[in-house]
Amino acid sequence: MKTARDYIIFPLDVPDADRARALVTTLGESVGMFKIGLELFIHSGPDLVRWIAQASPAKIFLDLKLHDIPVTVGRAMARVADLGVELATVHCGESAAMLAAAVDGADGRVKVLGVTVLTSVASADLSAAGYREGYAADPGMLVMQKAGMARDAGCSGVVCSGQEADRIKTAFGQTFLAVTPGIRPADATVAGDDQSRVVTPAMAIRRGADYLVIGRPIRDADDPRQAARAIAAEIAAALDEH
């Protein structure tokens, strides 16, 4: 049965394996999954993924946001699947064929998530990038269009803001995963915050999010374990409301 802590994905946004191992040791019993991104994977590679799998009961989310020609993405996702991780990402980008190749490469061994619109992106960014007015005025519209591409290609779900999670669930069903970064506890203040479309853990749960990516509010706390437990308690309270 999925517990409140299982909803928490903690990103290992550190530059080297020693710091990552320290965080895994500290939080291994307090979060449901560890996310490894580009910086850490480039530095420490598959060996660290295998170490985490042995050192902690938490699952692993390999967040490399693959984006290339379909054949390259398919082959790369097959190698990701060899590592035994739970989730992996590919940019929805411009090509449904790329998404389908990622799913084919995964071969059912890893859940593929399409990255829709990064939570650091605001309307002004979309306008400057040349997106048409409707998408720039309402980033959620672009999220839904890209989520539809991901669903049609066979992806297990998408990465989206908690602001769009309820729309994702309504449009694509309860089994289509919504993984939501940009989560900030109600009482959290994050210095230098670069996230634009944020929600609290309770708000994300009420809107149907399956996993919450929560980094700095835990990592920068005086007691990271206690911060994770407090967030799990907020999640549990929101789940009890359903």
C-alpha positions as CSV (number, residue, x, y, z in Angstrom):
1,M,0.0,0.0,0.0
2,K,1.3,3.5,-0.9
3,T,2.1,5.5,2.2
4,A,2.3,9.3,2.6
5,R,6.1,9.2,2.4
6,D,6.0,7.2,-0.9
7,Y,4.6,10.3,-2.5
8,I,7.8,12.2,-1.8
9,I,10.6,12.3,-4.4
10,F,13.7,13.9,-3.1
11,P,16.1,15.2,-5.8
12,L,19.8,14.6,-5.2
13,D,20.8,17.9,-6.7
14,V,24.4,17.8,-5.5
15,P,27.6,17.7,-7.6
16,D,29.2,14.5,-6.3
17,A,28.6,10.9,-5.1
18,D,29.8,11.6,-1.5
19,R,27.2,14.3,-0.9
20,A,24.6,12.1,-2.5
21,R,25.4,9.1,-0.4
22,A,25.2,11.3,2.8
23,L,21.7,12.5,1.8
24,V,20.6,8.9,1.0
25,T,21.8,7.7,4.3
26,T,20.0,10.6,6.1
27,L,16.7,10.3,4.2
28,G,16.6,6.7,3.0
29,E,13.8,5.9,5.4
30,S,11.9,9.2,5.1
31,V,11.2,9.6,1.4
32,G,9.7,7.3,-1.3
33,M,12.1,7.9,-4.1
34,F,15.4,9.6,-4.9
35,K,15.8,11.6,-8.2
36,I,19.1,11.7,-10.0
37,G,19.5,14.5,-12.5
38,L,22.0,15.4,-15.2
39,E,24.7,16.9,-13.0
40,L,25.0,14.0,-10.6
41,F,24.6,11.3,-13.3
42,I,27.3,12.9,-15.4
43,H,29.7,12.9,-12.4
44,S,28.9,9.6,-10.8
45,G,27.0,7.6,-13.5
46,P,25.4,4.1,-13.2
47,D,27.6,3.1,-10.2
48,L,25.8,5.5,-7.9
49,V,22.4,4.3,-9.2
50,R,23.3,0.8,-8.3
51,W,24.6,1.9,-4.8
52,I,21.4,3.7,-4.0
53,A,19.4,0.6,-5.0
54,Q,21.3,-1.4,-2.5
55,A,21.6,1.2,0.3
56,S,18.0,2.3,0.6
57,P,14.4,1.0,0.3
58,A,13.5,4.1,-1.7
59,K,13.0,3.8,-5.4
60,I,15.0,5.7,-8.0
61,F,13.9,8.3,-10.6
62,L,16.5,8.9,-13.3
63,D,15.6,12.4,-14.6
64,L,17.8,12.8,-17.7
65,K,15.1,14.5,-19.9
66,L,16.2,12.7,-23.0
67,H,15.8,14.7,-26.2
68,D,17.3,13.5,-29.5
69,I,16.4,11.7,-32.7
70,P,14.0,8.7,-32.0
71,V,16.6,6.0,-32.6
72,T,19.1,7.5,-30.1
73,V,16.4,8.1,-27.5
74,G,15.1,4.5,-27.8
75,R,18.6,3.1,-27.4
76,A,19.4,5.4,-24.4
77,M,16.1,4.4,-22.7
78,A,16.9,0.7,-23.1
79,R,20.2,1.4,-21.2
80,V,18.2,3.3,-18.5
81,A,15.9,0.3,-18.1
82,D,18.9,-1.9,-17.5
83,L,19.6,0.0,-14.3
84,G,16.3,-1.1,-12.7
85,V,15.0,2.4,-11.9
86,E,11.3,3.1,-11.4
87,L,10.9,6.3,-13.5
88,A,12.7,8.0,-16.3
89,T,12.1,11.2,-18.3
90,V,12.0,12.2,-21.9
91,H,11.1,15.7,-23.2
92,C,7.8,15.8,-25.1
93,G,9.6,18.2,-27.5
94,E,8.4,18.3,-31.0
95,S,8.2,14.6,-32.0
96,A,5.7,12.0,-31.1
97,A,8.0,9.5,-32.7
98,M,10.7,10.3,-30.1
99,L,8.3,9.6,-27.3
100,A,7.2,6.3,-28.9
101,A,10.8,5.3,-29.3
102,A,11.5,6.0,-25.6
103,V,8.5,3.8,-24.6
104,D,9.7,1.0,-27.0
105,G,13.2,1.2,-25.5
106,A,11.8,1.0,-22.0
107,D,10.1,-2.3,-23.0
108,G,7.9,-2.1,-19.8
109,R,10.9,-2.2,-17.5
110,V,10.8,1.5,-16.5
111,K,7.9,3.9,-16.4
112,V,8.5,6.7,-19.0
113,L,7.4,10.2,-18.1
114,G,7.0,13.0,-20.7
115,V,8.4,16.4,-19.6
116,T,5.7,18.9,-20.6
117,V,6.6,22.5,-19.5
118,L,9.3,23.0,-16.9
119,T,8.0,24.6,-13.7
120,S,10.6,27.3,-14.0
121,V,9.0,28.5,-17.2
122,A,6.5,31.4,-17.1
123,S,4.2,32.9,-19.7
124,A,6.8,35.5,-20.6
125,D,9.4,32.8,-21.4
126,L,6.9,31.0,-23.7
127,S,6.2,34.2,-25.5
128,A,9.9,35.0,-25.9
129,A,10.5,31.5,-27.3
130,G,7.9,32.1,-30.0
131,Y,4.9,30.1,-28.8
132,R,1.6,31.4,-30.1
133,E,-0.4,33.7,-27.9
134,G,-2.8,31.1,-26.5
135,Y,0.0,28.9,-25.2
136,A,2.0,31.9,-23.8
137,A,-1.1,33.3,-22.0
138,D,-2.0,29.9,-20.5
139,P,1.0,27.5,-20.0
140,G,-1.5,24.9,-18.9
141,M,-2.9,24.7,-22.4
142,L,0.6,23.8,-23.7
143,V,1.0,21.2,-20.9
144,M,-2.2,19.5,-21.9
145,Q,-1.2,19.4,-25.6
146,K,2.1,17.8,-24.7
147,A,0.5,15.5,-22.2
148,G,-1.8,14.3,-24.9
149,M,1.3,13.5,-27.1
150,A,2.8,11.6,-24.3
151,R,-0.3,9.5,-23.6
152,D,-0.8,8.7,-27.2
153,A,2.8,7.5,-27.5
154,G,2.4,5.1,-24.6
155,C,4.1,7.1,-21.8
156,S,3.1,6.2,-18.2
157,G,2.6,9.8,-17.3
158,V,4.0,13.3,-17.4
159,V,6.0,15.8,-15.3
160,C,3.8,18.8,-14.8
161,S,3.1,21.6,-12.3
162,G,0.7,20.8,-9.5
163,Q,-1.5,23.5,-11.0
164,E,-2.2,21.2,-14.0
165,A,-2.4,17.9,-12.2
166,D,-6.2,17.9,-11.9
167,R,-6.6,18.7,-15.6
168,I,-4.2,15.9,-16.5
169,K,-6.2,13.4,-14.4
170,T,-9.6,14.5,-15.8
171,A,-8.4,14.4,-19.4
172,F,-6.2,11.2,-19.3
173,G,-7.5,9.1,-16.4
174,Q,-6.4,8.2,-12.9
175,T,-3.7,5.7,-14.0
176,F,-1.8,8.3,-16.1
177,L,0.8,9.5,-13.6
178,A,1.2,13.2,-12.7
179,V,4.7,13.9,-11.2
180,T,4.8,17.4,-9.8
181,P,7.9,19.5,-9.1
182,G,7.7,23.0,-7.8
183,I,6.3,21.9,-4.4
184,R,6.6,24.3,-1.5
185,P,5.2,23.6,2.0
186,A,2.8,26.3,3.2
187,D,5.3,27.6,5.8
188,A,8.4,27.3,3.6
189,T,10.6,30.2,2.4
190,V,13.2,29.2,-0.2
191,A,16.0,31.7,-0.9
192,G,16.7,32.4,-4.6
193,D,13.6,30.4,-5.6
194,D,13.6,29.9,-9.4
195,Q,10.2,28.1,-9.6
196,S,7.3,30.0,-11.1
197,R,4.3,27.6,-10.9
198,V,4.3,26.3,-7.3
199,V,1.8,24.6,-5.1
200,T,1.8,23.2,-1.5
201,P,2.0,19.4,-0.9
202,A,-1.7,19.4,0.2
203,M,-2.8,21.3,-2.9
204,A,-0.9,18.9,-5.2
205,I,-2.5,15.9,-3.5
206,R,-6.0,17.3,-3.7
207,R,-5.4,17.9,-7.4
208,G,-4.5,14.3,-8.0
209,A,-0.6,14.3,-8.1
210,D,0.9,10.9,-7.8
211,Y,4.4,12.0,-6.7
212,L,5.8,15.3,-5.4
213,V,9.3,16.4,-6.1
214,I,10.5,18.3,-3.0
215,G,14.1,19.3,-2.7
216,R,15.2,22.5,-1.0
217,P,12.5,22.6,1.7
218,I,13.9,19.3,2.9
219,R,17.6,19.6,2.1
220,D,18.0,23.1,3.5
221,A,16.1,22.5,6.7
222,D,17.9,22.3,10.1
223,D,16.7,18.7,10.4
224,P,16.0,17.2,6.9
225,R,14.5,14.0,8.4
226,Q,12.0,16.0,10.4
227,A,11.2,18.3,7.4
228,A,10.4,15.2,5.3
229,R,8.3,13.8,8.1
230,A,6.4,17.0,8.4
231,I,5.7,17.1,4.7
232,A,4.5,13.4,4.8
233,A,2.1,14.4,7.6
234,E,0.7,17.2,5.4
235,I,0.3,14.7,2.6
236,A,-1.4,12.2,4.9
237,A,-3.9,14.8,6.1
238,A,-4.7,15.7,2.4
239,L,-5.2,12.0,1.6
240,D,-7.5,11.6,4.5
241,E,-9.8,14.3,3.0
242,H,-10.4,12.2,-0.1
